[in-house]
Structures are given as structure tokens and as C-alpha cells.
Amino acid sequence: MADETEFNGVGDQPIQDRYKVSAKKTLDEYKNLDAEDESLAKWKESLGLSADVLPLEFPGDKRKVVVQKMMLIVDTEPEPIVFDLTNEQTIKELASKRYKVKEKSNYKLRIQFKVQHEIITGIRYVQYIKKASIAVDKIDDHLGSYAPNTKTKPYYEVELPESEAPSGFLARGNYSAVSKFIDDDNTTHLTLNWGVEITKR
């Protein structure tokens, strides 16, 4: 996965045993933690806790995970289908749209997001798919753990595994999806309602 900053990236080094995180801390608390300790300074740097952390998306923004964009990449289409998730109106409109995907084509999702305020652990992408109100599939993919974004790394981008669109007369038609971004604390950072239409090749 591209640009992933793993929270447990210090591996089996002794420092990991010395600095286990027993409770969530704010970004400022991490920055000021044992400032004179060189080993801890290196550990914090490995998490992306540097001085050039980006400002919030907008003043007073309390969100910790800001999903900016989701791209549906289909091998039969010249360009990705881009979902702009930067405003509420766009997100609401997704529920009524159906994006055409040809049967048996290969497709995958690419997700672009920003983290702010604090380290977020264990982000998962969970998706429930229905056809004619009947559940047909569920996706639960682990995206990783991330520190707040910086000027040198303004966003994170991950790709989900590739899948093949179903085929045949019964498989064609409209599918609705509910997608959620959930972390280790079972906090849901975003819920999306969207859908596709599987068409004949």
C-alpha cells in the first residue's frame, strides 16, 4: 500500500518496549514527551510526528480522519471514476447515482485521506453490498495506522485488492453499497452510500 505509515513500525527494537502507548495522547503531548530523549525522538520521527504537521482542514475541524477522495478504477474504462468527498452535498448525491461497470471487468478502489489531531490506529474499510435489498457481499480491509499528515506527506493513499465484476443475466443490474471507515476504537469516521450498475460487455 502506498504511503502507509505503520504505527508499530519500530519493529522489535528495545525502544518499542520502553515506549508502549497505554492511552491515546494528543499530537502536542507526543511532541513534548521526553523531549531530551534521543531514542524517543527517533521513534516519534518514525511515526511522522515532525514539526511540519499540516493545519486542520478548516478552523475548528474536529475530524480525525478526513477522507478526501475515492477512485473506482476499472480496467475497461480509460479514466478512474472519482468521488470527490470534500463536501456534504457531494456525499449526499452519491446515494442516488449509479456508475456503470461492465460485467467481468476488473476493478479496485483507491482511497485518499488525511489524518489530523492524533495518531489513528487500525483504520478499516468496511463495505456492505446489496442487490434488490438482498446482501450479496461484504468487504473488510485493514488500511493501517497513521500519524497526522505533514507538509512533506500531505495525504495518504491506499489501494484495495482488485476484484472481478460478476457476469451473467442474473448478475447484471443495480447494486447499492454502504462504505464505512472505522478505527480500532470502533469510531466511524465516514459513512458513504453509493452504487454501481453492472452492464453487459
C-alpha positions in Angstrom: 0.0 0.0 0.0 1.3 3.4 -0.9 2.4 6.0 1.6 1.4 3.9 4.7 3.0 4.9 8.0 2.7 2.0 10.3 2.1 2.8 14.0 4.2 -0.2 15.0 6.9 0.5 12.5 9.7 0.3 15.2 9.6 -3.5 14.9 11.3 -5.4 17.7 13.8 -2.8 18.8 14.1 -2.3 22.6 12.6 1.2 22.3 9.2 -0.3 21.4 9.2 -2.0 24.8 10.2 1.2 26.5 7.5 3.4 25.0 4.3 1.4 24.7 1.3 3.6 24.3 -1.2 2.7 27.0 -3.6 5.6 26.3 -4.2 7.9 23.4 -2.3 11.2 23.5 -2.8 14.4 21.6 -0.3 15.4 19.0 1.2 18.1 21.3 1.6 15.5 24.1 3.5 13.2 21.9 5.7 16.0 20.6 6.6 17.1 24.2 7.1 13.6 25.5 10.6 13.2 26.9 11.9 15.8 24.5 15.5 15.3 25.7 15.5 11.6 24.9 17.2 11.0 21.6 15.9 7.4 21.2 12.3 8.5 21.7 12.9 11.4 19.3 13.8 8.9 16.6 10.8 6.8 17.5 8.4 9.8 17.2 10.0 10.7 13.9 9.3 7.2 12.6 5.7 7.8 13.3 5.6 11.1 11.4 5.4 13.3 14.4 7.5 16.1 13.0 7.3 19.9 13.3 5.7 20.4 9.9 2.3 18.9 10.7 -0.4 20.3 8.4 -3.1 22.7 9.7 -6.6 21.4 10.1 -8.8 21.2 7.0 -10.7 24.2 8.4 -10.6 26.1 11.7 -12.2 24.1 14.5 -12.4 20.9 12.4 -12.8 18.1 14.9 -12.5 15.3 12.4 -9.5 12.9 12.9 -9.7 11.2 9.6 -10.7 13.3 6.5 -11.5 11.1 3.5 -10.9 13.4 0.6 -11.3 11.2 -2.5 -12.3 7.7 -3.5 -11.5 6.4 -7.0 -13.1 3.5 -8.7 -10.5 2.1 -11.2 -12.0 -0.2 -13.8 -9.8 -1.9 -16.4 -12.4 -1.3 -19.2 -12.5 2.4 -18.6 -9.8 4.9 -19.7 -10.1 7.1 -16.6 -11.0 6.3 -12.9 -14.4 7.3 -11.6 -13.6 9.9 -9.0 -15.8 10.5 -5.9 -15.0 13.9 -4.5 -15.7 13.6 -0.8 -14.7 17.1 0.3 -18.3 18.4 0.9 -21.5 17.1 2.3 -23.6 17.8 -0.8 -21.4 15.6 -3.0 -21.6 12.8 -0.4 -25.4 13.0 -0.4 -25.6 13.0 -4.2 -23.6 9.7 -4.4 -26.6 7.7 -2.9 -28.7 8.4 -6.0 -26.1 7.8 -8.6 -25.1 4.5 -10.3 -21.8 4.2 -12.0 -21.7 1.7 -14.9 -19.2 -1.2 -14.7 -19.1 -3.8 -17.4 -19.5 -7.4 -16.3 -16.3 -9.5 -15.9 -14.2 -6.3 -15.8 -11.5 -6.0 -13.1 -11.9 -3.1 -10.7 -10.4 -1.7 -7.5 -10.8 1.2 -5.1 -8.1 3.8 -4.4 -8.7 6.0 -1.3 -7.1 9.3 -0.5 -7.3 10.6 3.0 -5.7 12.9 5.6 -5.2 12.4 9.4 -5.3 15.2 11.9 -5.2 15.8 15.6 -3.7 12.5 16.7 -2.4 9.1 15.6 -5.2 6.9 14.4 -4.7 3.1 14.8 -6.2 0.3 12.8 -8.3 2.0 10.1 -10.5 -0.4 8.3 -12.6 0.0 5.1 -15.8 -2.0 5.6 -18.3 -2.2 2.7 -21.7 -3.9 2.5 -23.1 -4.6 -0.9 -26.8 -5.3 -1.7 -28.8 -6.2 -4.9 -32.5 -5.7 -4.7 -32.2 -5.3 -0.9 -30.5 -8.7 -0.6 -27.0 -8.8 0.9 -24.6 -10.2 -1.7 -21.1 -9.3 -0.4 -19.1 -7.7 2.4 -15.6 -6.3 2.3 -13.5 -5.7 5.4 -9.9 -4.5 4.6 -7.3 -3.2 7.0 -5.8 0.1 5.8 -3.3 0.6 8.6 -2.4 3.1 11.3 -1.3 6.6 10.6 0.2 9.8 12.1 -1.1 13.3 11.3 -0.1 14.4 7.8 2.8 16.8 7.2 3.9 19.2 4.5 6.1 16.6 3.0 3.3 14.0 3.1 0.1 16.0 2.7 -2.2 12.9 2.3 -2.2 9.1 2.4 -3.3 6.9 -0.5 -4.1 3.2 -0.4 -5.5 0.7 -2.9 -7.8 -2.1 -2.1 -7.3 -5.6 -3.7 -8.6 -6.0 -7.2 -11.9 -7.8 -7.8 -13.9 -9.0 -10.8 -17.4 -7.7 -11.6 -20.0 -10.5 -11.7 -21.4 -11.6 -15.0 -24.5 -13.2 -16.5 -28.1 -12.2 -16.8 -28.9 -12.5 -13.1 -25.8 -10.6 -12.1 -26.5 -7.5 -14.2 -28.3 -4.6 -12.7 -28.1 -2.1 -9.9 -26.0 -2.7 -6.7 -26.0 -0.4 -3.6 -23.1 -0.1 -1.3 -22.6 1.2 2.2 -18.9 2.0 2.9 -17.5 2.9 6.3 -14.1 3.9 7.6 -13.7 2.6 11.2 -10.7 2.6 13.6 -9.6 0.4 16.5 -11.9 2.3 18.9 -14.9 1.5 16.7 -15.2 5.1 15.7 -16.8 5.5 12.3 -15.1 8.4 10.6 -17.2 8.4 7.4 -20.2 6.5 6.0 -20.9 6.6 2.3 -23.9 5.4 0.4 -23.2 4.8 -3.3 -23.7 2.2 -6.0 -22.9 0.8 -9.4 -24.7 -0.8 -12.3 -23.3 -4.0 -13.8 -23.9 -3.8 -17.6 -23.3 -6.3 -20.5 -19.9 -6.3 -22.1 
